[in-house]
Amino acid sequence: MTGLKTKALKTGHLYSVITLLVVLFHIQTAGAATLASCSYYPATGSGDFISRAFYVPNYNGINLQQVTLLFSSDTAGSFTFSLTAHAGTFNGPVIGTASATVSLASATGSYVPATFNFGSVPVIPGSTVAFAISKTGGPGGSQYFHQDGFSDDPTCPVIETEDSTPPLSTYRMQGIDIIITGDQQSIPTMTEWGMIIFTAIAGLGAVYYLRRQKRANS
């Protein structure tokens, strides 16, 4: 019985500590944020074939929610594109796949945005996320996505590659027309009650210390 009581007391103390920590701190999520936003206007020119691919070498978020790309075609019609996100490399574990349907004119210099909704799939912050595009529906011809012309943009955190050959294909340029959204890293913060309790505990600790010092000197 004594052992059971001791175990129960220890468990009770553990729950008390956990409860205190919950009161003291809460996890504050920065919320949905734009993790990458690279836009190049005017959005003209033939862009790059959708057989190209791209990756984000240092993903600044804890999940992936949406990716918006600009598409054009040399054949008019309704097109459905699929975008697959891989962890680390183009043949790495699939983080998520999303589809988007868009109506395109027969004009390679006329771009239309398409948003791929991934929900809220988890991503390891700071990891590499590799994206591959494919056409899953629509007429023939050639389709393109818009990028930064023929020059690098060092401010854009997205790298375009020649294709989706593993591990990360061949570097083509830095910067494509893209918007990526997701939640940023969560930050532990102290609550208002937590601050009050922490101040009270610190005050009691100071009083206890002063009394011990007074006893030791008397």
RARAWO-V987861 format. One record per pair of residues at least 24 apart in sequence whose C-alpha atoms are under 6 Angstrom apart, sorted by sequence separation. I is the first residue (numbers start at 1). GAP is how many residues later the second one is. D is the distance in whole Angstrom. If there is no record, write none. Layout:
I;GAP;D, I;GAP;D
This chain:
78;24;6, 78;25;4, 77;26;6, 77;27;6, 148;27;6, 76;28;5, 148;28;5, 76;29;4, 147;29;4, 76;30;4, 147;30;5, 75;31;4, 146;31;6, 74;32;5, 73;33;6, 74;33;5, 73;34;6, 74;34;5, 73;35;5, 72;36;5, 72;38;6, 72;39;5, 71;40;5, 88;40;5, 90;40;6, 70;41;6, 71;41;5, 88;41;6, 89;41;6, 70;42;5, 87;42;5, 70;43;4, 86;43;6, 69;44;6, 86;44;5, 69;45;6, 85;45;6, 68;46;6, 85;46;5, 68;47;4, 84;47;6, 67;48;6, 84;48;5, 67;49;5, 83;49;6, 66;50;5, 83;50;5, 66;51;5, 82;51;6, 66;52;6, 82;52;5, 65;53;5, 81;53;6, 65;54;5, 81;54;4, 65;55;5, 81;55;6, 64;56;5, 80;56;6, 63;57;6, 64;57;5, 80;57;5, 63;58;5, 79;58;5, 63;59;4, 79;59;4, 62;60;6, 63;60;5, 78;60;6, 62;61;5, 46;62;5, 62;62;6, 46;63;6, 62;63;5, 45;64;5, 61;64;5, 44;65;4, 60;65;6, 59;66;6, 60;66;6, 75;66;6, 59;67;5, 58;68;5, 59;68;6, 74;68;6, 58;69;5, 73;69;6, 58;70;5, 73;70;4, 57;71;4, 72;71;6, 56;72;6, 72;72;5, 56;73;5, 71;73;6, 55;74;6, 71;74;4, 90;74;6, 55;75;4, 70;75;5, 91;75;6, 55;76;6, 70;76;6, 90;76;5, 54;77;5, 90;77;6, 89;78;5, 53;79;5, 89;79;6, 50;83;6, 49;94;6, 50;94;5, 49;95;4, 48;96;5, 47;97;6, 48;97;6, 47;98;6, 47;99;5, 56;102;5, 55;103;6, 55;104;5, 54;105;5, 54;106;4, 53;107;6, 54;107;5, 53;108;5, 52;109;6, 69;109;5, 52;110;5, 53;110;5, 68;110;6, 52;111;4, 53;111;5, 68;111;5, 51;112;6, 67;112;6, 67;113;5, 66;114;6, 66;115;5, 65;116;6, 65;117;5, 38;118;6, 64;118;5, 63;119;5, 63;120;6, 62;121;6, 61;122;6, 62;122;6, 61;123;4, 62;123;6, 61;124;6, 39;138;5, 38;139;5, 38;140;5, 37;141;6, 37;142;4, 36;143;5, 36;144;5, 35;145;5, 34;146;6, 35;146;5, 34;147;4, 33;148;5, 33;149;6, 32;150;5, 33;150;6, 32;151;4, 31;152;5, 30;154;6, 29;157;4, 28;158;6, 28;159;5, 27;160;6, 28;160;6, 27;161;5, 26;162;6, 26;163;6, 25;164;6, 25;165;4, 24;166;6, 25;166;6, 24;167;6, 24;170;4, 23;171;6
